Amino acid sequence: MPYEELPHTADIRVRVIGATHREIFREAAQALMAVMYGLQSSQQTISPVRHEVHLTEEDTGLLLHSFLSEVIFLSETSGTVFTAFEVNVLEDQLDAVLLGVPFDPDVHGMGHEVKGVSLSGMRILNKEGQNVLEILFDI
Amino acid sequence: MRVPGRIYLSEALMSSLEDGAVRQLANVATMPGIVSHALAMPDIHWGYGFPIGGVAAFSMEDGVISPGGVGFDINCGVRLMGTPLVRKDLGDVRGLLEELYRAVPTGVGAKSSLRLSGQALDAMMVQGSSWAEQEGYGLPADIRRCEDAGAMAGADPAAVSQKAKQRGMPQAGTLGAGNHFLEVQEVKEVYDPAAAAAFGVREGQVCVMVHCGSRGLGHQVCTDHLLTLERAVKKYQIALSDRQLACAPLSSPEGKAYYGAMAAAANYAWANRQLIMHNTRDVLRRLYHIPHEEMPLIYDVAHNVAKMEEHEVEGHRVRLCVHRKGATRAFGPGREEVAAEFRETGQPVIIPGSMGTSSFLLKGTAHAMAATFGSTCHGAGRLLSRTAAKKEISGREVTESLARNGIVVKAPHPGAIAEEAPAAYKSSAEVVRVVHESGISLLVARLEPIGVIKG
């Protein structure tokens, strides 16, 4: 699994770790796709579908929230399961390229419908030089 | 805290009460303009912002509106439809479920066969169930048997983002995933024959229950407006103890925009359940040769919504914005908002059980009007996380165990069944016992599942 699942009764709470904000944004998006489509981290796929995302927000938490909300929106409306993320984060700005494959119910139908990303369930901590993100997906 | 908190609970349910949920209720009690009590129903559990099972009413003068008090799935709700059938008429239940599964798109990524134009979507968001009925997906009698006649006033499609509309367009008439379901049930026991007769329910009758909401459109409305209201908190200098309680004064442009968008999403949800019921009727007509008119809607309730209602507070009739998040309206006798045929009994209240367990039909009471702003519980409430449920039991084991009790289950994948196993939920019977004994709604009938389609 590309993330660690933490206990939560009703929803799905995950922890991801990265050396930089850029890494935790990418890992959080990977975790989101894993939750939504039951993906395994070892799955290697060619990603023919490409989307770009450009966002500006007031702080890192809001930027991450907007990014993941955009990933949900793009995935649902374009019928794409994103398998790779190139993310650049500079203070309050984000530029990302999302690569993915068309949704296939036989392969990607094992996950959960994520309704939204919780702001209150989000924590970004710095522990021993690593960024640790805990985030809650409302399902 | 500006007002006290009150939780309806039994000793049996106390053991599963989460500290996080109680803290959330305490946080709600600190919000501006809250009136009387911050309330929690016996199916309370940890949500975001407000606890699930929470009810809070806010003054129109100095109160606020908060998406955290409604939830991501705006107007997630339940409808119950009667049939003239009894269990032995059904024959092959597995075959029936396969037909229903084909007729009602289910699970992650499912799309509707309906192609909506932008204009049609806007009409759907304003007219709700009536839009579906006028388009040929229902009967005129269905409309008055929905809470708010299946359409909240004040819906504003202009306050719904293009993103939300884009998500909603291909999903009208889809069930969704998670705890949403379509269930074929049998009325197993009638507790209140007079109310059951008024509702059109009798022992042995086969009914169909549908549990779903406003799909991606509602989720996006919540996401969009949470960010707007997050900024409004700073603009209006509202002191909050939890960021996810983001809110705005009811009189502010931000508060009004959220209300308009939320009402639009709520109406989409009523139309969505109407479409699903129509497709269900089509299947039953084809298999059992019964006309749609012999499959009446018993009632449709919302359990994630904020509404403007009049209530009596300290001897005065006041208009309030009542937030119900994982809670059901349970208006007692005499309320104008309830269809004329239910004004003597109180409104029907539908409480779905978890997969494989009893669901209940109740009626609203005068006591609920005085004690809970006319509100009651909404379901069983989760006990185990999805991961813990899957560790305890596999989907195949759950399916086999339910089959031994004569219940057939159909789902997109076995994991969806394991996660929703009966052991993962509080007892719906215990939750309902608490609301019945406390008098905030009263038992009318118990329904048992025959066949379940899990989203």
Boltz contact constraints between the chains, C-beta under 6 A:
constraints:
  - contact:
      token1: [A, 5]
      token2: [B, 387]
      max_distance: 6.0
  - contact:
      token1: [A, 7]
      token2: [B, 385]
      max_distance: 6.0
  - contact:
      token1: [A, 8]
      token2: [B, 385]
      max_distance: 6.0
  - contact:
      token1: [A, 9]
      token2: [B, 45]
      max_distance: 6.0
  - contact:
      token1: [A, 9]
      token2: [B, 46]
      max_distance: 6.0
  - contact:
      token1: [A, 9]
      token2: [B, 382]
      max_distance: 6.0
  - contact:
      token1: [A, 9]
      token2: [B, 385]
      max_distance: 6.0
  - contact:
      token1: [A, 10]
      token2: [B, 45]
      max_distance: 6.0
  - contact:
      token1: [A, 10]
      token2: [B, 382]
      max_distance: 6.0
  - contact:
      token1: [A, 69]
      token2: [B, 223]
      max_distance: 6.0
  - contact:
      token1: [A, 73]
      token2: [B, 163]
      max_distance: 6.0
  - contact:
      token1: [A, 76]
      token2: [B, 167]
      max_distance: 6.0
  - contact:
      token1: [A, 76]
      token2: [B, 216]
      max_distance: 6.0
  - contact:
      token1: [A, 77]
      token2: [B, 166]
      max_distance: 6.0
  - contact:
      token1: [A, 103]
      token2: [B, 109]
      max_distance: 6.0
  - contact:
      token1: [A, 105]
      token2: [B, 109]
      max_distance: 6.0
  - contact:
      token1: [A, 109]
      token2: [B, 107]
      max_distance: 6.0
  - contact:
      token1: [A, 109]
      token2: [B, 108]
      max_distance: 6.0
  - contact:
      token1: [A, 109]
      token2: [B, 412]
      max_distance: 6.0
  - contact:
      token1: [A, 110]
      token2: [B, 413]
      max_distance: 6.0
  - contact:
      token1: [A, 110]
      token2: [B, 415]
      max_distance: 6.0
  - contact:
      token1: [A, 111]
      token2: [B, 108]
      max_distance: 6.0
  - contact:
      token1: [A, 113]
      token2: [B, 108]
      max_distance: 6.0
  - contact:
      token1: [A, 113]
      token2: [B, 176]
      max_distance: 6.0
  - contact:
      token1: [A, 113]
      token2: [B, 177]
      max_distance: 6.0
  - contact:
      token1: [A, 113]
      token2: [B, 178]
      max_distance: 6.0
  - contact:
      token1: [A, 115]
      token2: [B, 72]
      max_distance: 6.0
  - contact:
      token1: [A, 115]
      token2: [B, 73]
      max_distance: 6.0
  - contact:
      token1: [A, 115]
      token2: [B, 219]
      max_distance: 6.0
  - contact:
      token1: [A, 116]
      token2: [B, 72]
      max_distance: 6.0
  - contact:
      token1: [A, 116]
      token2: [B, 219]
      max_distance: 6.0
  - contact:
      token1: [A, 116]
      token2: [B, 222]
      max_distance: 6.0
  - contact:
      token1: [A, 116]
      token2: [B, 223]
      max_distance: 6.0
  - contact:
      token1: [A, 118]
      token2: [B, 48]
      max_distance: 6.0
  - contact:
      token1: [A, 119]
      token2: [B, 243]
      max_distance: 6.0
  - contact:
      token1: [A, 119]
      token2: [B, 244]
      max_distance: 6.0
  - contact:
      token1: [A, 120]
      token2: [B, 48]
      max_distance: 6.0
  - contact:
      token1: [A, 120]
      token2: [B, 242]
      max_distance: 6.0
  - contact:
      token1: [A, 120]
      token2: [B, 243]
      max_distance: 6.0
  - contact:
      token1: [A, 120]
      token2: [B, 244]
      max_distance: 6.0
  - contact:
      token1: [A, 138]
      token2: [B, 72]
      max_distance: 6.0
  - contact:
      token1: [A, 139]
      token2: [B, 178]
      max_distance: 6.0
